[in-house]
């Protein structure tokens, strides 16, 4: 089981659209594994990040969270849907 923060952040960065900064955001939001995001609502994740940061967060983060939730739930992914910008409203 992955338990050290650097290893967890590294696992987050395997997701499309997730780099160092977003991996750290996911950590700060309380996630400690990819599985913990499987049942999440991207809208709720976005609102939680805004609350945590105490400021408006660019809507692109919502699109990233939509992509993340899709990716952690899908074994055979559509390459088109692995791009966060394809999750816009």
Secondary structure, DSSP 8 states (H G I E B T S, - for coil): ---SHHHHHHHHTTSTT--HHHHHHHHHTT--SSGGGTT--HHHHHHHHHHHHTS---THHHHHHHHHHHHHH-SS--GGGGSGGGG--
